[in-house]
Amino acid sequence: MHRKSTRVSLFALVAAGVVAAAPAIAAAQTAVAPQREGETHEVQLRELPTEGKMAKLQDIVGKPVADFTLTDTEGNSHTLSDYLNDGKIVVIEWFNSTCPYVVRHYTGDATMNDTVAKYEDKDVAWLAIATGRTANAEVNEKAREQWDMNHPVLLDPSGDVGRAYGSKNTPTMYVISSDGILAYGGAIDDNASGLDTNPTNHVEAAVDALLEGSNVTTTYTKAYGCSVKYSRK
């Protein structure tokens, strides 16, 4: 009788362990699920806060982002959740056409346009955002034309979107998975000085990983560049 009771107890423990492990196994499988091109689904995002509090970028990485609707320099409206519901990965670039770091990445190094071009045939949307005092439609549209930008510049004059995303520098980069999770936030690369001839493109690494269904290994870096020109609330 004693042996039978022991066998039953062991079996119960093993069974309980399998049941307890099942959610973790399922979560791990979900985390590395491949990005399916053209897939549509409903994402759950946070509501955009408007109280003027600056978020900390490192604290929102790995979490659902805030939804927003902004108008671009041509008067077109863009809603983040629309892109995500269409199954797209979204790259957001905080933009200031007069910032020397931004200018370098469009004219000297051509980092931005080269990275945008790499994903033209993929389910990837690239949105630049000009915030606060730099949210001028005419000035930013002129920069788009001069720099042959194929992606829109959205205008965030209130700064609500910038603060919700913890954006303090231009350029600060964000890679959002198609399920609305901030997969990467920080610098475009590890070449703040502009002297490195073979820099690591953090945005490219994150987007490639999501497209491949792999884990993003570098999820946060400290952004470099000019300060975002917020207007007072």
N, C-alpha and C positions, 0 to 999 in steps of 0.2 A: 504493500500500500504506500509505503514511503517513497519508493522509486517511482511509482506511477504519478504521485503528486508532484515530484520534482520535474518529471518530463512535461507534465501539463504546464507547470509554471514557466519552464524554459520556453516552451512553444508560445505561451502568451506574451512573454517578453519580446521574443523575436518578431511576432506578428505586430505588436505595438510599435516596435522600432521601424518596421517597414511602413506602417501607416503614417507615423510621424515624419518619416523622411520623404514621403511622397510629395508634399507641397514644395519642399526645398528643391527636389529634383525637377519638378515642373517649372519652378521659377527659373532655375538655371537654364533649362531648355528654352524658355521664353526669352531670356536675356540675349541669347545668341541666335535667335531666329533670323533667317535671311530676310533682307529687304526685298519685297516682291514688287517689281515695277508695275505701275498701273493699278495697284490694289487700292480700293477705297474703303475707308472705315471711319467711325466716329471717335474722335479723340476727346479726352476730358482735360481741359486746361484750367488754370486758375483765373479768377477774375482780375482784371487789371486794377491795382490799387491807385488811388488818386490823392492820397493824403500828403504826398511829397516826401515820404521817407525813402532814403537811399538804401537799397538792398546791398548785401555783401555778395559779390559774385561767387566766391568759393562756397558760400552757404546754399546757393540755389542749384549748383551742379548736381546732376543725378536726380533732380526732382522735376515735376511738371512745370512748364513755364506759364507765364501769364499771356492770355490772348490779347490781341490788339487789332484795331483797324486804323490805318493811316492812309493819307493821300500822297501820291508821288508828285514829282515836278510837272507832270503832264496832266494832272487832275484825276488820275485813275485811283480808285480805292483798292486797298489790299488788306485782307483779313488773314492773320496767321493761320487760324484753324482751317480755313478753306484749303490752303496748301497742304496741311497735314492730313486732312480728310481725304485728299486725293492721293495719299500714300507717298508724299514727297518728304525727303530730308530737306530742312531749311537751314541755310547759312545766313546769318545776320552779321553785317559789318557796320560798326559805328563810324560815321563818315564826316570829314570836314575838309573841304577842298582847299583850304588855305593852310592846313597843317603840313609841315615839311615831311613828316613821317608818312602821311597819306600820299603826298605828292611823289615821294620816292617809290612807293609801292605801285604807283600807276605809270610813272614815267621812266625812272631809272631802272628799277628791278622788274617792273611789270608783273609783280607777284599776283596782284588781284586779278587782272584780266586773264593771265595765264591759267590761274586756278579755276576761274569761272569757265573758261573754254574747255577745260578737261572734262567737265561734267555736263556739257550742253546736251548730250544724248542720253543722259541718265535722269532718274526721278529726283533731281536736286534743284531747288529754287534758291537763288541768291538775292538778298535784299540789303541794300545799303540804307542807313537811317541817319539823317542829319537832325540834331537835337538843339533846342534852345535858340540861341542867337544865330546859329548857323543854318537854321531851317528856312532858308530863303529859296523859293522856287526858281527864280531867274538865275541866281548865282550857281546853284547846283545843276541846273539843266545845262548851263554853259560848260561846266566841268565835264558832264557826261559826254557832251559832243566833242570837246577837245581831247578827251582821253579814250574815246571809242568804247564807252561803257555800254554793254548790252543788257545790263541789269538796272532796275529802277532805283532811284534815290527817294526814299520816303521821308516825309517831313513830320517832325515831332516837336513843334514849337513849345508845348507845355512842359516837355521834359518828363511826362508821366511814364512813358515807355522806357526811356533811358534809366530813370531811377529804379523802376521795377526790375530791370535787368542788371543793376549795379554797374552801369557803364560809366567809367571815369576818364577813359582815354580814347583818343582816336589814333589808330584803329583798335577797337576791341572787337574780338570775333566770338561768335556763338554758333555752335553746330547743334541743331535740334533734331532728334530722331523722329521718324514719322509717327510715333506714338506720343509725341509731345514732351519728351524728356530731354533736358539739357545734357547732351553727351559730352560737350567740350565748351569751355569758356576761357578766354585769355588772349594772348598775343597771336598774331598770324604766324610767327616763326620765332626762332631763337637768335635772331640777327638784329638786335636793337641798334647796334652801331652801324650796320650796313656794310661792314668790312668782310664778313664771312662769305666766301665764294661758294660754299656748299651748305646752306642752312637747312634746318629741319622745318618743313612746313607743317605746323600742328593741325591746321584745318584740313589739309589734304589727308593726313594720317587718320584723322577722326572720320571723315566722310568715307574713305576707302574701307575702314573697318566696318562701318555700318552697312555699306553696300555688300560687303562680303559675309555679313552675319557674324562678325567677330566682335570681341570686346574692345572698346576704346581704351588703350593703355594709359595715355596721358589725357586726363580729363580737365585739368586746370593748370594754367600758367599765369604769371603776373604780366598783365598787359603793359605795353610801353607806348609812348606817343605824347600827343598834346592833350591838355585837359579838355573835357567836354564843356562847352560854353552854356551852362544852364542859366535860364532866366529865373529870377526870384519868384517864388510861389506867392 
